[in-house]
Amino acid sequence: MSDTGKKLLIIGTHAEESPDKATIPFVIGNAAFAMETKAVIILQSTAVYLAMKGYADHVHAAGFPPLTELMASFFELGGKLMVCAPCIESRKISKEDLIPEVQIISGGTLVAESVSADSVLTY
């Protein structure tokens, strides 16, 4: 796959309370890579639960592959997954609770990722 140099930022804000909105960022992230566009997903609000070990095993939106499969594909393609530090702290989620692919970030990184992206989507 050749890289077009384009980047898509996807911000997820939902978890198991809305399986479709929890799943779509990873569907779109994988689609971006298929279109030779880099993808970064940042999880905020309740979506940070998706980055917890084992949590995604129980999230499945009708009409889509299981979230764990979509996440595995996203990581294999080189996708970056970031989580909001204040969001995990307020939910008492520790770094040890998170899957290894996750990067914990603060507002400055969100701004930097946003301004460096060609497009930003929020779910």
C-alpha positions in Angstrom: 0.0 0.0 0.0 1.4 3.4 -0.9 0.8 6.2 1.5 -1.0 9.4 0.2 0.3 11.4 3.1 -3.3 12.1 4.2 -4.5 11.6 7.8 -7.9 11.1 9.3 -8.6 11.8 12.9 -11.6 10.0 14.4 -12.9 10.9 17.9 -15.0 8.3 19.6 -17.2 9.2 22.5 -19.4 6.1 23.0 -18.9 2.6 24.4 -21.3 -0.3 25.0 -24.2 2.0 25.6 -24.2 2.6 21.9 -22.5 -0.3 20.1 -22.9 1.2 16.6 -21.3 4.5 17.6 -18.5 2.6 19.5 -17.8 0.4 16.4 -18.0 3.0 13.6 -14.7 4.7 14.4 -12.8 1.4 13.9 -14.8 0.7 10.7 -13.9 4.1 9.3 -10.3 3.8 10.5 -9.9 0.5 8.6 -11.6 2.0 5.6 -9.1 4.9 5.7 -6.2 2.6 5.5 -7.8 0.8 2.6 -7.9 4.2 0.9 -4.2 4.8 1.7 -5.0 7.3 4.4 -3.5 7.1 7.9 -6.0 7.0 10.7 -5.8 8.0 14.4 -8.6 7.3 16.8 -8.9 9.3 20.0 -11.3 8.0 22.7 -13.0 10.4 25.0 -15.9 10.3 27.5 -17.3 6.8 28.0 -15.4 5.6 24.8 -12.3 5.2 26.9 -13.8 1.9 28.2 -13.2 0.5 24.8 -9.4 0.6 25.5 -9.7 -1.6 28.6 -8.5 -5.1 28.4 -11.4 -7.4 27.6 -14.1 -4.7 27.3 -14.4 -4.7 23.5 -15.1 -8.5 23.7 -18.7 -7.7 24.7 -19.4 -4.9 22.1 -20.9 -6.0 18.9 -23.1 -3.7 16.6 -25.5 -5.4 14.3 -24.3 -5.5 10.7 -20.6 -5.1 11.6 -17.8 -7.5 12.4 -17.1 -7.9 16.2 -15.3 -4.9 17.6 -12.3 -6.9 18.7 -11.7 -8.0 15.1 -12.0 -4.4 13.8 -9.6 -3.2 16.5 -7.1 -6.0 15.7 -7.2 -5.1 12.0 -6.8 -1.4 12.8 -3.7 -2.0 14.8 -2.2 -4.4 12.2 -2.7 -1.7 9.5 -0.7 0.8 11.7 -3.6 2.7 13.3 -2.9 4.7 16.4 -5.3 4.6 19.4 -5.2 7.3 22.0 -7.2 7.9 25.2 -8.0 11.0 27.1 -6.1 11.1 30.4 -8.7 13.0 32.4 -11.4 10.7 31.0 -9.7 7.6 32.3 -8.7 9.2 35.6 -12.2 10.2 36.3 -13.4 6.6 35.7 -10.6 5.2 37.9 -9.0 3.3 34.9 -5.3 2.8 35.4 -2.7 2.4 32.6 -2.5 -1.3 33.6 -6.2 -1.7 32.8 -5.6 -0.7 29.2 -4.6 -2.7 26.1 -1.0 -2.3 25.2 -1.6 -0.4 21.9 -3.1 2.6 23.7 -1.3 5.9 24.2 -2.6 8.1 27.0 -2.9 11.8 26.0 -4.0 15.2 27.2 -5.7 18.1 25.5 -2.5 19.4 23.8 -2.1 16.2 21.8 -5.7 16.2 20.8 -5.3 19.7 19.4 -2.0 18.7 17.6 -3.7 15.7 16.1 -6.7 17.7 15.0 -4.7 20.5 13.3 -2.4 18.0 11.6 -5.3 15.9 10.2 -6.9 16.5 6.8 -10.3 15.7 8.3 -11.8 15.1 11.7 -14.8 12.9 12.4 -16.6 12.5 15.8 -18.9 9.7 16.8 
